[in-house]
């Protein structure tokens, strides 16, 4: 909810706002870039977690 509502829809704050305030178009684009990097890394972590969980659940002797 934070990422979608506050970051993308309302554009209240970005990941890099403490270093460069979103008061110019360039600073806003830098903030959007780092938001994208953050979301890419968190999506990668979620995908790795889901793959690890499915591999674990497929092993014999593991009770879900």
mmCIF file as Biopython writes it, N, C-alpha, C and O atoms, coordinates in Angstrom:
data_model
#
loop_
_atom_site.group_PDB
_atom_site.id
_atom_site.type_symbol
_atom_site.label_atom_id
_atom_site.label_alt_id
_atom_site.label_comp_id
_atom_site.label_asym_id
_atom_site.label_entity_id
_atom_site.label_seq_id
_atom_site.pdbx_PDB_ins_code
_atom_site.Cartn_x
_atom_site.Cartn_y
_atom_site.Cartn_z
_atom_site.occupancy
_atom_site.B_iso_or_equiv
_atom_site.auth_seq_id
_atom_site.auth_asym_id
_atom_site.pdbx_PDB_model_num
ATOM 1   N N  . UNK A ? 1  ? 0.827  -1.191  0.000   1.0 0.0 1  A 1 
ATOM 2   C CA . UNK A ? 1  ? 0.000  0.000   0.000   1.0 0.0 1  A 1 
ATOM 3   C C  . UNK A ? 1  ? 0.875  1.259   0.000   1.0 0.0 1  A 1 
ATOM 4   O O  . UNK A ? 1  ? 0.576  2.225   -0.703  1.0 0.0 1  A 1 
ATOM 5   N N  . UNK A ? 2  ? 1.932  1.246   0.774   1.0 0.0 2  A 1 
ATOM 6   C CA . UNK A ? 2  ? 2.827  2.402   0.822   1.0 0.0 2  A 1 
ATOM 7   C C  . UNK A ? 2  ? 3.424  2.682   -0.548  1.0 0.0 2  A 1 
ATOM 8   O O  . UNK A ? 2  ? 3.450  3.825   -1.005  1.0 0.0 2  A 1 
ATOM 9   N N  . UNK A ? 3  ? 3.905  1.624   -1.199  1.0 0.0 3  A 1 
ATOM 10  C CA . UNK A ? 3  ? 4.545  1.814   -2.498  1.0 0.0 3  A 1 
ATOM 11  C C  . UNK A ? 3  ? 3.595  2.301   -3.564  1.0 0.0 3  A 1 
ATOM 12  O O  . UNK A ? 3  ? 3.942  3.176   -4.357  1.0 0.0 3  A 1 
ATOM 13  N N  . UNK A ? 4  ? 2.402  1.745   -3.592  1.0 0.0 4  A 1 
ATOM 14  C CA . UNK A ? 4  ? 1.446  2.112   -4.639  1.0 0.0 4  A 1 
ATOM 15  C C  . UNK A ? 4  ? 0.784  3.455   -4.337  1.0 0.0 4  A 1 
ATOM 16  O O  . UNK A ? 4  ? 0.781  4.352   -5.180  1.0 0.0 4  A 1 
ATOM 17  N N  . UNK A ? 5  ? 0.224  3.592   -3.136  1.0 0.0 5  A 1 
ATOM 18  C CA . UNK A ? 5  ? -0.543 4.793   -2.821  1.0 0.0 5  A 1 
ATOM 19  C C  . UNK A ? 5  ? 0.355  6.022   -2.611  1.0 0.0 5  A 1 
ATOM 20  O O  . UNK A ? 5  ? 0.184  7.043   -3.278  1.0 0.0 5  A 1 
ATOM 21  N N  . UNK A ? 6  ? 1.301  5.917   -1.690  1.0 0.0 6  A 1 
ATOM 22  C CA . UNK A ? 6  ? 2.105  7.097   -1.350  1.0 0.0 6  A 1 
ATOM 23  C C  . UNK A ? 6  ? 3.168  7.418   -2.389  1.0 0.0 6  A 1 
ATOM 24  O O  . UNK A ? 6  ? 3.365  8.585   -2.725  1.0 0.0 6  A 1 
ATOM 25  N N  . UNK A ? 7  ? 3.854  6.407   -2.902  1.0 0.0 7  A 1 
ATOM 26  C CA . UNK A ? 7  ? 4.945  6.666   -3.842  1.0 0.0 7  A 1 
ATOM 27  C C  . UNK A ? 7  ? 4.437  6.968   -5.245  1.0 0.0 7  A 1 
ATOM 28  O O  . UNK A ? 7  ? 4.811  7.978   -5.841  1.0 0.0 7  A 1 
ATOM 29  N N  . UNK A ? 8  ? 3.586  6.096   -5.771  1.0 0.0 8  A 1 
ATOM 30  C CA . UNK A ? 8  ? 3.248  6.193   -7.185  1.0 0.0 8  A 1 
ATOM 31  C C  . UNK A ? 8  ? 2.025  7.056   -7.474  1.0 0.0 8  A 1 
ATOM 32  O O  . UNK A ? 8  ? 2.055  7.861   -8.405  1.0 0.0 8  A 1 
ATOM 33  N N  . UNK A ? 9  ? 0.970  6.912   -6.715  1.0 0.0 9  A 1 
ATOM 34  C CA . UNK A ? 9  ? -0.247 7.671   -7.014  1.0 0.0 9  A 1 
ATOM 35  C C  . UNK A ? 9  ? -0.153 9.102   -6.479  1.0 0.0 9  A 1 
ATOM 36  O O  . UNK A ? 9  ? -0.333 10.064  -7.225  1.0 0.0 9  A 1 
ATOM 37  N N  . UNK A ? 10 ? 0.130  9.233   -5.180  1.0 0.0 10 A 1 
ATOM 38  C CA . UNK A ? 10 ? 0.176  10.570  -4.582  1.0 0.0 10 A 1 
ATOM 39  C C  . UNK A ? 10 ? 1.534  11.248  -4.729  1.0 0.0 10 A 1 
ATOM 40  O O  . UNK A ? 10 ? 1.632  12.468  -4.599  1.0 0.0 10 A 1 
ATOM 41  N N  . UNK A ? 11 ? 2.589  10.466  -5.002  1.0 0.0 11 A 1 
ATOM 42  C CA . UNK A ? 11 ? 3.957  10.967  -5.170  1.0 0.0 11 A 1 
ATOM 43  C C  . UNK A ? 11 ? 4.382  11.848  -4.001  1.0 0.0 11 A 1 
ATOM 44  O O  . UNK A ? 11 ? 4.947  12.924  -4.197  1.0 0.0 11 A 1 
ATOM 45  N N  . UNK A ? 12 ? 4.107  11.382  -2.778  1.0 0.0 12 A 1 
ATOM 46  C CA . UNK A ? 12 ? 4.437  12.148  -1.582  1.0 0.0 12 A 1 
ATOM 47  C C  . UNK A ? 12 ? 5.908  12.074  -1.229  1.0 0.0 12 A 1 
ATOM 48  O O  . UNK A ? 12 ? 6.495  13.080  -0.828  1.0 0.0 12 A 1 
ATOM 49  N N  . UNK A ? 13 ? 6.514  10.912  -1.368  1.0 0.0 13 A 1 
ATOM 50  C CA . UNK A ? 13 ? 7.928  10.790  -1.038  1.0 0.0 13 A 1 
ATOM 51  C C  . UNK A ? 13 ? 8.558  9.719   -1.900  1.0 0.0 13 A 1 
ATOM 52  O O  . UNK A ? 13 ? 7.880  8.832   -2.420  1.0 0.0 13 A 1 
ATOM 53  N N  . UNK A ? 14 ? 9.865  9.818   -2.039  1.0 0.0 14 A 1 
ATOM 54  C CA . UNK A ? 14 ? 10.605 8.845   -2.817  1.0 0.0 14 A 1 
ATOM 55  C C  . UNK A ? 14 ? 11.687 8.217   -1.962  1.0 0.0 14 A 1 
ATOM 56  O O  . UNK A ? 14 ? 11.889 8.617   -0.815  1.0 0.0 14 A 1 
ATOM 57  N N  . UNK A ? 15 ? 12.381 7.237   -2.514  1.0 0.0 15 A 1 
ATOM 58  C CA . UNK A ? 15 ? 13.416 6.541   -1.768  1.0 0.0 15 A 1 
ATOM 59  C C  . UNK A ? 15 ? 14.639 7.431   -1.530  1.0 0.0 15 A 1 
ATOM 60  O O  . UNK A ? 15 ? 15.375 7.215   -0.567  1.0 0.0 15 A 1 
ATOM 61  N N  . UNK A ? 16 ? 14.858 8.394   -2.363  1.0 0.0 16 A 1 
ATOM 62  C CA . UNK A ? 16 ? 16.077 9.205   -2.323  1.0 0.0 16 A 1 
ATOM 63  C C  . UNK A ? 16 ? 15.784 10.644  -1.917  1.0 0.0 16 A 1 
ATOM 64  O O  . UNK A ? 16 ? 16.641 11.512  -2.085  1.0 0.0 16 A 1 
ATOM 65  N N  . UNK A ? 17 ? 14.589 10.921  -1.385  1.0 0.0 17 A 1 
ATOM 66  C CA . UNK A ? 17 ? 14.164 12.284  -1.091  1.0 0.0 17 A 1 
ATOM 67  C C  . UNK A ? 17 ? 15.018 12.955  -0.017  1.0 0.0 17 A 1 
ATOM 68  O O  . UNK A ? 17 ? 15.179 14.175  -0.042  1.0 0.0 17 A 1 
ATOM 69  N N  . UNK A ? 18 ? 15.566 12.191  0.920   1.0 0.0 18 A 1 
ATOM 70  C CA . UNK A ? 18 ? 16.404 12.796  1.954   1.0 0.0 18 A 1 
ATOM 71  C C  . UNK A ? 18 ? 17.676 13.402  1.384   1.0 0.0 18 A 1 
ATOM 72  O O  . UNK A ? 18 ? 18.182 14.389  1.917   1.0 0.0 18 A 1 
ATOM 73  N N  . UNK A ? 19 ? 18.197 12.828  0.311   1.0 0.0 19 A 1 
ATOM 74  C CA . UNK A ? 19 ? 19.430 13.332  -0.317  1.0 0.0 19 A 1 
ATOM 75  C C  . UNK A ? 19 ? 19.149 14.414  -1.350  1.0 0.0 19 A 1 
ATOM 76  O O  . UNK A ? 19 ? 19.901 15.384  -1.451  1.0 0.0 19 A 1 
ATOM 77  N N  . UNK A ? 20 ? 18.082 14.261  -2.111  1.0 0.0 20 A 1 
ATOM 78  C CA . UNK A ? 20 ? 17.726 15.267  -3.115  1.0 0.0 20 A 1 
ATOM 79  C C  . UNK A ? 20 ? 16.219 15.490  -3.071  1.0 0.0 20 A 1 
ATOM 80  O O  . UNK A ? 20 ? 15.459 14.635  -3.525  1.0 0.0 20 A 1 
ATOM 81  N N  . UNK A ? 21 ? 15.774 16.626  -2.530  1.0 0.0 21 A 1 
ATOM 82  C CA . UNK A ? 21 ? 14.330 16.879  -2.428  1.0 0.0 21 A 1 
ATOM 83  C C  . UNK A ? 21 ? 13.675 16.917  -3.811  1.0 0.0 21 A 1 
ATOM 84  O O  . UNK A ? 21 ? 14.288 17.339  -4.791  1.0 0.0 21 A 1 
ATOM 85  N N  . UNK A ? 22 ? 12.451 16.478  -3.867  1.0 0.0 22 A 1 
ATOM 86  C CA . UNK A ? 22 ? 11.727 16.391  -5.141  1.0 0.0 22 A 1 
ATOM 87  C C  . UNK A ? 22 ? 11.133 17.744  -5.505  1.0 0.0 22 A 1 
ATOM 88  O O  . UNK A ? 22 ? 9.918  17.883  -5.642  1.0 0.0 22 A 1 
ATOM 89  N N  . UNK A ? 23 ? 12.000 18.740  -5.661  1.0 0.0 23 A 1 
ATOM 90  C CA . UNK A ? 23 ? 11.512 20.078  -6.002  1.0 0.0 23 A 1 
ATOM 91  C C  . UNK A ? 23 ? 11.794 20.467  -7.444  1.0 0.0 23 A 1 
ATOM 92  O O  . UNK A ? 23 ? 11.298 21.493  -7.910  1.0 0.0 23 A 1 
ATOM 93  N N  . UNK A ? 24 ? 12.576 19.672  -8.161  1.0 0.0 24 A 1 
ATOM 94  C CA . UNK A ? 24 ? 12.813 19.916  -9.584  1.0 0.0 24 A 1 
ATOM 95  C C  . UNK A ? 24 ? 12.471 18.649  -10.358 1.0 0.0 24 A 1 
ATOM 96  O O  . UNK A ? 24 ? 12.320 17.573  -9.779  1.0 0.0 24 A 1 
ATOM 97  N N  . UNK A ? 25 ? 12.353 18.791  -11.658 1.0 0.0 25 A 1 
ATOM 98  C CA . UNK A ? 25 ? 12.028 17.640  -12.495 1.0 0.0 25 A 1 
ATOM 99  C C  . UNK A ? 25 ? 13.170 16.625  -12.456 1.0 0.0 25 A 1 
ATOM 100 O O  . UNK A ? 25 ? 12.930 15.419  -12.415 1.0 0.0 25 A 1 
ATOM 101 N N  . UNK A ? 26 ? 14.410 17.112  -12.467 1.0 0.0 26 A 1 
ATOM 102 C CA . UNK A ? 26 ? 15.559 16.198  -12.417 1.0 0.0 26 A 1 
ATOM 103 C C  . UNK A ? 26 ? 15.584 15.417  -11.108 1.0 0.0 26 A 1 
ATOM 104 O O  . UNK A ? 26 ? 15.760 14.198  -11.125 1.0 0.0 26 A 1 
ATOM 105 N N  . UNK A ? 27 ? 15.413 16.094  -9.979  1.0 0.0 27 A 1 
ATOM 106 C CA . UNK A ? 27 ? 15.417 15.405  -8.690  1.0 0.0 27 A 1 
ATOM 107 C C  . UNK A ? 27 ? 14.261 14.420  -8.579  1.0 0.0 27 A 1 
ATOM 108 O O  . UNK A ? 27 ? 14.408 13.346  -7.996  1.0 0.0 27 A 1 
ATOM 109 N N  . UNK A ? 28 ? 13.119 14.786  -9.135  1.0 0.0 28 A 1 
ATOM 110 C CA . UNK A ? 28 ? 11.973 13.870  -9.115  1.0 0.0 28 A 1 
ATOM 111 C C  . UNK A ? 28 ? 12.269 12.626  -9.955  1.0 0.0 28 A 1 
ATOM 112 O O  . UNK A ? 28 ? 11.888 11.518  -9.576  1.0 0.0 28 A 1 
ATOM 113 N N  . UNK A ? 29 ? 12.943 12.801  -11.088 1.0 0.0 29 A 1 
ATOM 114 C CA . UNK A ? 29 ? 13.285 11.643  -11.917 1.0 0.0 29 A 1 
ATOM 115 C C  . UNK A ? 29 ? 14.335 10.767  -11.235 1.0 0.0 29 A 1 
ATOM 116 O O  . UNK A ? 29 ? 14.310 9.546   -11.388 1.0 0.0 29 A 1 
ATOM 117 N N  . UNK A ? 30 ? 15.263 11.378  -10.480 1.0 0.0 30 A 1 
ATOM 118 C CA . UNK A ? 30 ? 16.235 10.589  -9.719  1.0 0.0 30 A 1 
ATOM 119 C C  . UNK A ? 30 ? 15.511 9.779   -8.652  1.0 0.0 30 A 1 
ATOM 120 O O  . UNK A ? 30 ? 15.811 8.601   -8.455  1.0 0.0 30 A 1 
ATOM 121 N N  . UNK A ? 31 ? 14.560 10.402  -7.962  1.0 0.0 31 A 1 
ATOM 122 C CA . UNK A ? 31 ? 13.773 9.697   -6.953  1.0 0.0 31 A 1 
ATOM 123 C C  . UNK A ? 31 ? 12.982 8.546   -7.574  1.0 0.0 31 A 1 
ATOM 124 O O  . UNK A ? 31 ? 12.914 7.462   -6.996  1.0 0.0 31 A 1 
ATOM 125 N N  . UNK A ? 32 ? 12.392 8.771   -8.732  1.0 0.0 32 A 1 
ATOM 126 C CA . UNK A ? 32 ? 11.627 7.719   -9.401  1.0 0.0 32 A 1 
ATOM 127 C C  . UNK A ? 32 ? 12.534 6.572   -9.825  1.0 0.0 32 A 1 
ATOM 128 O O  . UNK A ? 32 ? 12.144 5.407   -9.750  1.0 0.0 32 A 1 
ATOM 129 N N  . UNK A ? 33 ? 13.756 6.903   -10.274 1.0 0.0 33 A 1 
ATOM 130 C CA . UNK A ? 33 ? 14.711 5.863   -10.661 1.0 0.0 33 A 1 
ATOM 131 C C  . UNK A ? 33 ? 15.041 4.967   -9.470  1.0 0.0 33 A 1 
ATOM 132 O O  . UNK A ? 33 ? 15.007 3.742   -9.590  1.0 0.0 33 A 1 
ATOM 133 N N  . UNK A ? 34 ? 15.359 5.569   -8.318  1.0 0.0 34 A 1 
ATOM 134 C CA . UNK A ? 34 ? 15.715 4.779   -7.139  1.0 0.0 34 A 1 
ATOM 135 C C  . UNK A ? 34 ? 14.512 4.032   -6.577  1.0 0.0 34 A 1 
ATOM 136 O O  . UNK A ? 34 ? 14.673 2.958   -5.998  1.0 0.0 34 A 1 
ATOM 137 N N  . UNK A ? 35 ? 13.315 4.577   -6.737  1.0 0.0 35 A 1 
ATOM 138 C CA . UNK A ? 35 ? 12.107 3.822   -6.386  1.0 0.0 35 A 1 
ATOM 139 C C  . UNK A ? 35 ? 12.017 2.557   -7.240  1.0 0.0 35 A 1 
ATOM 140 O O  . UNK A ? 35 ? 11.697 1.481   -6.735  1.0 0.0 35 A 1 
ATOM 141 N N  . UNK A ? 36 ? 12.299 2.693   -8.524  1.0 0.0 36 A 1 
ATOM 142 C CA . UNK A ? 36 ? 12.275 1.542   -9.429  1.0 0.0 36 A 1 
ATOM 143 C C  . UNK A ? 36 ? 13.312 0.500   -9.055  1.0 0.0 36 A 1 
ATOM 144 O O  . UNK A ? 36 ? 13.031 -0.697  -9.101  1.0 0.0 36 A 1 
ATOM 145 N N  . UNK A ? 37 ? 14.515 0.942   -8.682  1.0 0.0 37 A 1 
ATOM 146 C CA . UNK A ? 37 ? 15.557 0.015   -8.244  1.0 0.0 37 A 1 
ATOM 147 C C  . UNK A ? 37 ? 15.096 -0.725  -6.986  1.0 0.0 37 A 1 
ATOM 148 O O  . UNK A ? 37 ? 15.246 -1.943  -6.888  1.0 0.0 37 A 1 
ATOM 149 N N  . UNK A ? 38 ? 14.536 0.012   -6.029  1.0 0.0 38 A 1 
ATOM 150 C CA . UNK A ? 38 ? 14.043 -0.596  -4.793  1.0 0.0 38 A 1 
ATOM 151 C C  . UNK A ? 38 ? 12.959 -1.635  -5.073  1.0 0.0 38 A 1 
ATOM 152 O O  . UNK A ? 38 ? 13.004 -2.739  -4.531  1.0 0.0 38 A 1 
ATOM 153 N N  . UNK A ? 39 ? 11.991 -1.289  -5.914  1.0 0.0 39 A 1 
ATOM 154 C CA . UNK A ? 39 ? 10.909 -2.223  -6.229  1.0 0.0 39 A 1 
ATOM 155 C C  . UNK A ? 39 ? 11.425 -3.434  -6.989  1.0 0.0 39 A 1 
ATOM 156 O O  . UNK A ? 39 ? 10.927 -4.543  -6.793  1.0 0.0 39 A 1 
ATOM 157 N N  . UNK A ? 40 ? 12.421 -3.239  -7.858  1.0 0.0 40 A 1 
ATOM 158 C CA . UNK A ? 40 ? 13.005 -4.376  -8.573  1.0 0.0 40 A 1 
ATOM 159 C C  . UNK A ? 40 ? 13.686 -5.339  -7.612  1.0 0.0 40 A 1 
ATOM 160 O O  . UNK A ? 40 ? 13.550 -6.555  -7.746  1.0 0.0 40 A 1 
ATOM 161 N N  . UNK A ? 41 ? 14.416 -4.802  -6.646  1.0 0.0 41 A 1 
ATOM 162 C CA . UNK A ? 41 ? 15.093 -5.658  -5.669  1.0 0.0 41 A 1 
ATOM 163 C C  . UNK A ? 41 ? 14.100 -6.381  -4.763  1.0 0.0 41 A 1 
ATOM 164 O O  . UNK A ? 41 ? 14.288 -7.556  -4.450  1.0 0.0 41 A 1 
ATOM 165 N N  . UNK A ? 42 ? 13.050 -5.689  -4.343  1.0 0.0 42 A 1 
ATOM 166 C CA . UNK A ? 42 ? 12.067 -6.358  -3.486  1.0 0.0 42 A 1 
ATOM 167 C C  . UNK A ? 42 ? 11.282 -7.415  -4.271  1.0 0.0 42 A 1 
ATOM 168 O O  . UNK A ? 42 ? 10.951 -8.465  -3.721  1.0 0.0 42 A 1 
ATOM 169 N N  . UNK A ? 43 ? 10.985 -7.154  -5.534  1.0 0.0 43 A 1 
ATOM 170 C CA . UNK A ? 43 ? 10.311 -8.156  -6.360  1.0 0.0 43 A 1 
ATOM 171 C C  . UNK A ? 43 ? 11.205 -9.372  -6.551  1.0 0.0 43 A 1 
ATOM 172 O O  . UNK A ? 43 ? 10.726 -10.505 -6.504  1.0 0.0 43 A 1 
ATOM 173 N N  . UNK A ? 44 ? 12.497 -9.153  -6.767  1.0 0.0 44 A 1 
ATOM 174 C CA . UNK A ? 44 ? 13.442 -10.259 -6.899  1.0 0.0 44 A 1 
ATOM 175 C C  . UNK A ? 44 ? 13.478 -11.091 -5.621  1.0 0.0 44 A 1 
ATOM 176 O O  . UNK A ? 44 ? 13.498 -12.320 -5.682  1.0 0.0 44 A 1 
ATOM 177 N N  . UNK A ? 45 ? 13.486 -10.427 -4.460  1.0 0.0 45 A 1 
ATOM 178 C CA . UNK A ? 45 ? 13.487 -11.150 -3.185  1.0 0.0 45 A 1 
ATOM 179 C C  . UNK A ? 45 ? 12.212 -11.972 -3.018  1.0 0.0 45 A 1 
ATOM 180 O O  . UNK A ? 45 ? 12.272 -13.097 -2.523  1.0 0.0 45 A 1 
ATOM 181 N N  . UNK A ? 46 ? 11.071 -11.440 -3.416  1.0 0.0 46 A 1 
ATOM 182 C CA . UNK A ? 46 ? 9.808  -12.173 -3.318  1.0 0.0 46 A 1 
ATOM 183 C C  . UNK A ? 46 ? 9.817  -13.384 -4.243  1.0 0.0 46 A 1 
ATOM 184 O O  . UNK A ? 46 ? 9.387  -14.468 -3.848  1.0 0.0 46 A 1 
ATOM 185 N N  . UNK A ? 47 ? 10.297 -13.211 -5.453  1.0 0.0 47 A 1 
ATOM 186 C CA . UNK A ? 47 ? 10.344 -14.326 -6.407  1.0 0.0 47 A 1 
ATOM 187 C C  . UNK A ? 47 ? 11.265 -15.424 -5.896  1.0 0.0 47 A 1 
ATOM 188 O O  . UNK A ? 47 ? 10.916 -16.603 -5.967  1.0 0.0 47 A 1 
ATOM 189 N N  . UNK A ? 48 ? 12.443 -15.054 -5.380  1.0 0.0 48 A 1 
ATOM 190 C CA . UNK A ? 48 ? 13.366 -16.042 -4.820  1.0 0.0 48 A 1 
ATOM 191 C C  . UNK A ? 48 ? 12.719 -16.761 -3.640  1.0 0.0 48 A 1 
ATOM 192 O O  . UNK A ? 48 ? 12.876 -17.974 -3.495  1.0 0.0 48 A 1 
ATOM 193 N N  . UNK A ? 49 ? 12.000 -16.033 -2.803  1.0 0.0 49 A 1 
ATOM 194 C CA . UNK A ? 49 ? 11.327 -16.643 -1.667  1.0 0.0 49 A 1 
ATOM 195 C C  . UNK A ? 49 ? 10.250 -17.628 -2.086  1.0 0.0 49 A 1 
ATOM 196 O O  . UNK A ? 49 ? 10.131 -18.701 -1.496  1.0 0.0 49 A 1 
ATOM 197 N N  . UNK A ? 50 ? 9.466  -17.279 -3.095  1.0 0.0 50 A 1 
ATOM 198 C CA . UNK A ? 50 ? 8.404  -18.176 -3.573  1.0 0.0 50 A 1 
ATOM 199 C C  . UNK A ? 50 ? 9.012  -19.425 -4.195  1.0 0.0 50 A 1 
ATOM 200 O O  . UNK A ? 50 ? 8.520  -20.530 -3.964  1.0 0.0 50 A 1 
ATOM 201 N N  . UNK A ? 51 ? 10.072 -19.266 -4.979  1.0 0.0 51 A 1 
ATOM 202 C CA . UNK A ? 51 ? 10.738 -20.430 -5.579  1.0 0.0 51 A 1 
ATOM 203 C C  . UNK A ? 51 ? 11.318 -21.329 -4.490  1.0 0.0 51 A 1 
ATOM 204 O O  . UNK A ? 51 ? 11.190 -22.551 -4.562  1.0 0.0 51 A 1 
ATOM 205 N N  . UNK A ? 52 ? 11.946 -20.740 -3.494  1.0 0.0 52 A 1 
ATOM 206 C CA . UNK A ? 52 ? 12.511 -21.527 -2.389  1.0 0.0 52 A 1 
ATOM 207 C C  . UNK A ? 52 ? 11.418 -22.272 -1.632  1.0 0.0 52 A 1 
ATOM 208 O O  . UNK A ? 52 ? 11.591 -23.436 -1.271  1.0 0.0 52 A 1 
ATOM 209 N N  . UNK A ? 53 ? 10.303 -21.610 -1.394  1.0 0.0 53 A 1 
ATOM 210 C CA . UNK A ? 53 ? 9.194  -22.246 -0.688  1.0 0.0 53 A 1 
ATOM 211 C C  . UNK A ? 53 ? 8.617  -23.406 -1.486  1.0 0.0 53 A 1 
ATOM 212 O O  . UNK A ? 53 ? 8.345  -24.463 -0.917  1.0 0.0 53 A 1 
ATOM 213 N N  . UNK A ? 54 ? 8.423  -23.235 -2.786  1.0 0.0 54 A 1 
ATOM 214 C CA . UNK A ? 54 ? 7.869  -24.323 -3.592  1.0 0.0 54 A 1 
ATOM 215 C C  . UNK A ? 54 ? 8.844  -25.493 -3.675  1.0 0.0 54 A 1 
ATOM 216 O O  . UNK A ? 54 ? 8.415  -26.647 -3.662  1.0 0.0 54 A 1 
ATOM 217 N N  . UNK A ? 55 ? 10.142 -25.222 -3.759  1.0 0.0 55 A 1 
ATOM 218 C CA . UNK A ? 55 ? 11.122 -26.317 -3.759  1.0 0.0 55 A 1 
ATOM 219 C C  . UNK A ? 55 ? 11.106 -27.062 -2.430  1.0 0.0 55 A 1 
ATOM 220 O O  . UNK A ? 55 ? 11.203 -28.288 -2.405  1.0 0.0 55 A 1 
ATOM 221 N N  . UNK A ? 56 ? 10.987 -26.340 -1.343  1.0 0.0 56 A 1 
ATOM 222 C CA . UNK A ? 56 ? 10.950 -26.970 -0.032  1.0 0.0 56 A 1 
ATOM 223 C C  . UNK A ? 56 ? 9.704  -27.841 0.136   1.0 0.0 56 A 1 
ATOM 224 O O  . UNK A ? 56 ? 9.774  -28.943 0.680   1.0 0.0 56 A 1 
ATOM 225 N N  . UNK A ? 57 ? 8.568  -27.334 -0.338  1.0 0.0 57 A 1 
ATOM 226 C CA . UNK A ? 57 ? 7.319  -28.076 -0.185  1.0 0.0 57 A 1 
ATOM 227 C C  . UNK A ? 57 ? 7.267  -29.325 -1.078  1.0 0.0 57 A 1 
ATOM 228 O O  . UNK A ? 57 ? 6.496  -30.245 -0.804  1.0 0.0 57 A 1 
ATOM 229 N N  . UNK A ? 58 ? 8.067  -29.364 -2.127  1.0 0.0 58 A 1 
ATOM 230 C CA . UNK A ? 58 ? 8.082  -30.532 -3.025  1.0 0.0 58 A 1 
ATOM 231 C C  . UNK A ? 58 ? 8.943  -31.672 -2.480  1.0 0.0 58 A 1 
ATOM 232 O O  . UNK A ? 58 ? 8.834  -32.806 -2.947  1.0 0.0 58 A 1 
ATOM 233 N N  . UNK A ? 59 ? 9.793  -31.381 -1.498  1.0 0.0 59 A 1 
ATOM 234 C CA . UNK A ? 59 ? 10.641 -32.428 -0.936  1.0 0.0 59 A 1 
ATOM 235 C C  . UNK A ? 59 ? 9.789  -33.416 -0.146  1.0 0.0 59 A 1 
ATOM 236 O O  . UNK A ? 59 ? 8.803  -33.045 0.490   1.0 0.0 59 A 1 
ATOM 237 N N  . UNK A ? 60 ? 10.191 -34.673 -0.203  1.0 0.0 60 A 1 
ATOM 238 C CA . UNK A ? 60 ? 9.473  -35.705 0.542   1.0 0.0 60 A 1 
ATOM 239 C C  . UNK A ? 60 ? 9.856  -35.610 2.005   1.0 0.0 60 A 1 
ATOM 240 O O  . UNK A ? 60 ? 10.994 -35.292 2.351   1.0 0.0 60 A 1 
ATOM 241 N N  . UNK A ? 61 ? 8.884  -35.890 2.855   1.0 0.0 61 A 1 
ATOM 242 C CA . UNK A ? 61 ? 9.135  -35.860 4.281   1.0 0.0 61 A 1 
ATOM 243 C C  . UNK A ? 61 ? 8.919  -34.504 4.919   1.0 0.0 61 A 1 
ATOM 244 O O  . UNK A ? 61 ? 9.081  -34.364 6.132   1.0 0.0 61 A 1 
ATOM 245 N N  . UNK A ? 62 ? 8.555  -33.499 4.131   1.0 0.0 62 A 1 
ATOM 246 C CA . UNK A ? 62 ? 8.271  -32.166 4.656   1.0 0.0 62 A 1 
ATOM 247 C C  . UNK A ? 62 ? 6.755  -32.021 4.722   1.0 0.0 62 A 1 
ATOM 248 O O  . UNK A ? 62 ? 6.064  -32.123 3.708   1.0 0.0 62 A 1 
ATOM 249 N N  . UNK A ? 63 ? 6.248  -31.782 5.934   1.0 0.0 63 A 1 
ATOM 250 C CA . UNK A ? 63 ? 4.818  -31.602 6.105   1.0 0.0 63 A 1 
ATOM 251 C C  . UNK A ? 63 ? 4.486  -30.112 6.001   1.0 0.0 63 A 1 
ATOM 252 O O  . UNK A ? 63 ? 4.993  -29.310 6.785   1.0 0.0 63 A 1 
ATOM 253 N N  . UNK A ? 64 ? 3.626  -29.728 5.025   1.0 0.0 64 A 1 
ATOM 254 C CA . UNK A ? 64 ? 3.316  -28.304 4.837   1.0 0.0 64 A 1 
ATOM 255 C C  . UNK A ? 64 ? 2.630  -27.713 6.030   1.0 0.0 64 A 1 
ATOM 256 O O  . UNK A ? 64 ? 2.304  -26.526 6.029   1.0 0.0 64 A 1 
#
